[in-house]
């Protein structure tokens, strides 16, 4: 039965291959973005961030060479330098607020994110926003120590450098949707910078269609010396924790769609596109919000209803995180730049860039996708609301068996708002993607029952 089912999936997909745009062909512009990511520039950025000695949230702000104030001004200047070289389309700004005293803030402290926005160029898509972040603050063993050395080369100069490199490379290109490259502060003090930006986005009703954070992407070597430079972990939440389940999440639960949250759909897109454009590199989707005992800047976005993901290296070496720099038994402990693998960081950056580019070029995910359930039948009928992009080619229905993680088949159905496939809705999970004329595909939208 399983063999016959897979043959049916293949036949359906093959039968529709010529019916729509080529969604498998790699876009030359995205290939060039991937090639342009430089490990040498990333290493130089990391080492410059480390040179500020500490980037603790409550560290020195008046010096030009030491502390978080010097670091954020330098990051802003770097964004501005790239912007001047690349046509001036980036909008570079500080995003600032004062955090009150709290468990990890001993005095009222200005928290400053450095944000570079690349506006979208298509009227129908420019209000749709994709955010990528790394946090530039650092810490040592005592999270309240604002003066001791805290190089933070991996946690998280690696993610900050990745975001800065992406901004410089990608700002030479135009995208339909808007990209926000953000280096945030006060992650180590409680995700304060990201939470402020995410809350402002929610209050402004911004259309944040997806968010990635890059946190601890610097090392390919684990604590036992094993090297894995060909994979990255991508943490993707399923159902969010809620006191009372929302209507959308109740629909997921009722239909067995716990693995089809908006973050899981985004993760499927990142895995597919990242592995397509960065060949030989694997994106391992971890079906959790984050690691045990840890958190990251994607969490404030998740808590406000946005799709958000976290990139992290395959296996962390905790001797080189959150540690005072010191030597014990001849071993240097601390988050030093020599423990980073800059070719590896570049690979993770390329995956980010490819995923962001494909998202920002593609149409929005279809809205109000529903699955007809008014009668007993073995076919599956789906309906959805039409997209408004001028370059829309049509829609593709995708499906997978209920124990499969990724989409196994797809059928382009044209520029319509209803279609039927000869597969049982009882036996498969379905989604609908929007496809443009260049073959760029949106993440899939999960259907809710229509009775």
N, C-alpha and C positions, 0 to 999 in steps of 0.2 A: 504493500500500500504506500509506504513512504517513497519507494522508487518511482511508482506511477505518479505520485503527487509532484515530485521534483521534475519529471518529464513534462507534466502539464504546465508547471511554472515556466520552464524553459521554452516550451512551444508558444505560450502566450507572449512572452517577452520577445522572442525572435520574430514572431509574426508582426510585431508592431515597430520593429527597429527602423524601418524605412519611412514610417508614417509621420515622423516629426523631426525637429532639429536634432543634430548630433550632440548628445549630452555627455559623451565619453571623450570627445576630442579635447585636448588640452589647449587653452587659450594662449597664444604667443605672448601677450602682455603679462600674463600671470607667470609664465615660465621665466620671463625676463626679471620680474620682481624677485622670484625665488633665487635666480642666479646672482642678483645684485646684492643680496644679503652677505655682509662681510664679517667673518670671524675676527679679523684683525681690528676692524673698527669696534666691534663689540668688546674685545679685550681692552682696547684703549679707554673705552667708556667706563668699564668696570674699574680699571686701575685708577682712573681719575676720581671716581666716587669713593674708592677706598682711601684716597689721599686726604680726604677731609677729616680723617682720624676717627671721628664719630659722626653719625647722622641721627643720633637719638633725638626723639621728638622734642625733648626739653633742653637740648644742648644749645651751644652758643649760636646766636643769630647775627651779631654785629661784625664778626670777623669775615674777611674775604677768603680765608684759607682753612678755617676749622669750623666744623659744626654744620647743623642742618640748614642754617640760613645761607651759608656760602654754597652748599650743595644745591639748594633749590634755585638760587640765582644763576648758578652755572648751567643747570638743566634748562632753564628758560632761555638763556643765551644760546645754548646749543640748538634748541628748537628754532630760534629766530635766525641763527646762521644758516641752517638747512633751508628754512623758508625763503631767505633772501636768494639762495642759490637756485631754488626750484620753482621760481615764478611767483612767490608770495601768496599762495592760496591757503596756507595754513593760518588759522586764527589762534595765536598763542596768548595764554593768559594765566595768571594766578587765580585759583579758586580758594578763598580764605574764609575761615571762621575761627572764633575763639572757643576752645573747649573748656568747660568749667572743671573744677576739682572733681576727681572721681577716683576709682580704685587704683588706676595707673597714671593719673595726672595729679601731681602734688600742688600745682598752682595753675590759675587760668593761663592757658597757653594757646598761641595762635597756631592753627593747623593749616598748612598751605599745600594744596595740590597744584601741580603744574600740568596744564591741559593744552594740547594742540589739536584743534578740530579741522578736519578736511571736509568742507561742505560738499554734499552731493550735488550733481549737476542736472539731474532729471527732475522736473517739477513734480511728477507723480511719486517720486521716491525720496526726495531730499529730506523729508521730515522723518524718515526711517533711519535709526541710528544704531551703529555697532560700536561698542566700547571695548578697548583693550588696555589693560593696566599692569603695572608693576609697582611695588612700594619702595620708595627710596630711603625711608628711615631704617635705622639699624639698632641693634641692642647687643649687650653681652650677658653674662650670667644673671646679674641683678637687673631686672627690667626697669628699675627706677634709677639706675646709675647713668646720669646724663653727661659725665665728664670722662669716664674711662674709655680706652680704645675699644671701638666696636666697628671693625672693618666691613662686616656685612657683605663680603664679596659674592657669596651665593645667595644669601638671604638678606636683601633681595636686590643687590646690584645687578645680578644676572637678569632678573625680570625687567628691571628698569632699563638696562642697556638694550634688551630686546625691543622694548616699546620705542625707545629713542631711535634705534636703527630702522624699525618699521616706518616710523613717521618720516624719516629722511628719505628712505627709498620710495615709499608709496606716494608721497606728496608730489612726485613728478607725473603722476597718472590721474585720470579722472574716473570717478565712480558715480553710479546713479544715486546711491544712498550715501549718507554721511558717516564718516569714520572719526572716532574720538580716541586719540592716543593720550593716555593719562598716567602720569607718575604721581602716586598718592603718598601722603604722610600718615603717620600715627597708626599704621597697621599693628605694630607691636604693642601699642597702648590700648588696643581695643577696636581696631578697624575704623577709627574715627574719621579719617579723610574720605574713605570710600563711602561710609555711611552718610556723611554730609552731602556728597555729590549725588548719591542715589536718592536721598530724600528730596533734594531740590528737584531732581528729575521727575519724581513722582508728583510733587506739588505742581510743577509746571505742565504735567501731563505729557511729558516727552514720550515719543514712541521708541523706546529702547527695545529693539528686536533681538538683541543678543549681547552678551558681555563675556569676555575672557579675562581672567587674571593669570599672570605668569609669576609664580612664587616658588623659588627654589628650583630653578631649571639649570643649575650651573654645573653639576657633576654627573659623570657617567660611571663613577666608581663607588661601590658600596663599602661598608665598614670592614668587609673581609677581603677587599682588593679585587672583587669581581667587577669586570667592566661590561657595561651594556650601553653602547653609544648608538643603538639602532631603535630605541623606543622611548616613548614618554607616556606618563599616566595622565589621563584626562578625567577628572572627577565630575560626575554628572548626577545631580539629584533626581530622584523619581518623584514621588508624591511629597509635597512640602509638609512640614509639621504645622498643623493648625488646630486651634482650640475647637473650632467648628469647621467641618469640611465645606469648601466653597461648592457652588453648583457645578463648576467645571471639574473639580476633583471628585465629586460624587459620581459624575458621569464616567470618569476614568475607572473608578472602583467598581461601579456596577457592570461595566463591560469588560473587565479584566485588563484595562489599559494602563496599569500601574507603570509599565515600562515605556509609556508614550507621552510623558509629560513634555512640556515645551523645551525643557533643558535636555532631556534625552533625545528629542528630535534634532536639536541643535548639535548635540554630540555626534549623532549619526552623520550629519553633514560634514562636520569637522574631520571625522575619521575618513570618510570617503574622499573628500577633496584633499586633505593633507597627505594621505597615502598616494593619491593620484599624482600630485605635483612634486612630492619629495619621495622619490622611489627608493625602495629598500629601507624605509623608515616606518615603524609601526606606531600607531596611536592606539594605546590600550585604554578603552573606556572602562573606568571603574564606576560601578553603579552605586555610588555613595556621594553624599554631599561633600565630604572631606575625610581626611585621616582621623583616626581616634586621637583625642586630646588636642587637636589642632583646629585651626580655622583660617580663613583667608578673605580677601576683599571681594570675592564673588558673593559671599553670604549676605551682605546688606542688600544686594540686588535681588537675590532669591527671596529675601524676606519682604520685598516690596512687589513681588509678583513677576519679576523679569526672568527670562531664561539666562542662566549664567553658569560658567564652567571654570574649572581650575586646572592649569597645567603644572605638573610637578615631575621632577626627575624620577627614574624607575625605583631607586632604593637610596634612601638618605643615609648619610654618615653623620650621626649626631655629635661626633667629636668636633665637627666643623659648623655647628649651628649654636647660637645662643650661648657661646662660651667665651669667657675671658681668654685673651691670647696668652699662652704660656707653654712651657715645655715640661712634660712629665715623662720620665723614663726614656728620654731621648726622642720623644714624639712631640711635634709641634701641634698644639691644640688651638683651635680658633678658626674663624671663618675668613681665611686668607685667600688672596687671588690665585696663588699657585695651586690650589686644590680644584680650581675650575677647569673644565674642558671646553675651550672656546669654539672648537669645531662642533661640539655637541650643542652648545647654546645656539649656534647659528642654525643647526638643523631644526631645533624647536621653534626658533624665530621664523624659519621658512614655512613650517606647518601653520603657524599663526597667520602669516601673511597670505598664504594661499587660501586659507579658510575665509579670512576677512575679505579678500578681493572677490572671491566667488559669491559671497553673501551680498556684498555691496553692488555687484553687477547684476545679480539675479533679481527677478520680481519678488515681491513680498509673498510670504506663505499665504495660501488661500484662506479666506475667512468663512465662518459659518458652514463648515463642512459637516454634512449630515449623511447618515446611512438609513435608507428606507427599511422600515421594519413592520409595515402595515399588514403584510401577509406572509404566509409560509412559502418559501421558495428556496431553491438551491443556488440561484444566481445572486449577485450582490449589486445593488443600485446605490449610487452616491450622488448627492447634489451639493452645490456650493455657490457662494457669491462670486460674481465676476470681479477680476482684478482690473485696475485702471491704468496700468502702464502702457504707453504707446507702442512699445516693442514686444508686447506679449505675443507669443506664438500659440499658446494653448496650455493644456494641463496633462499631467501624467498621473495615473492611478498606480500606486505601488503597494506591494503586499509582502507578507512573510508568514511562515507558519508560526504557531503560537509559542513554540519553544526556541525560536530563532532570534538572535539579537539584532541583526541588520536586515534591510530589505533584500528579498530574494528575487523579485520580479517586478516588472513595470510595463505599463501599456500607455502610450501616448494616445489621447482621445480627441485631440483637436481643441479649438477655441469654443468650447461648449460649457455649460454649467450643470450638466447631468450626464452620467454615463453608467454603463453596466458591464460587469465582467463575469464570466462563467465559473466563479469560485464561490464557495459557501462562506458567508459572513460568520458562521458558527465555527469554522475551522481555520480562519486566517485573520490576521490583523491587516488593516488597510490604512492608507494615507493618500492625500492628494497634494501634488507639487505643481507650482506654476513654472512654466518654461518660457524663456524669451527666444527671440529669433536666432541668437548666437549659441543657443544650447545651454545657457546658464539656468540652473534649476534651484528653486527655493528649497528650504527644509520642508518636510512633509507636515501636513496638518491632519490630526487624528479626527475621525468622524464621530459625532455623537448620534444616538438613535433618533430617528424621525418617525413618529408614529402617526 
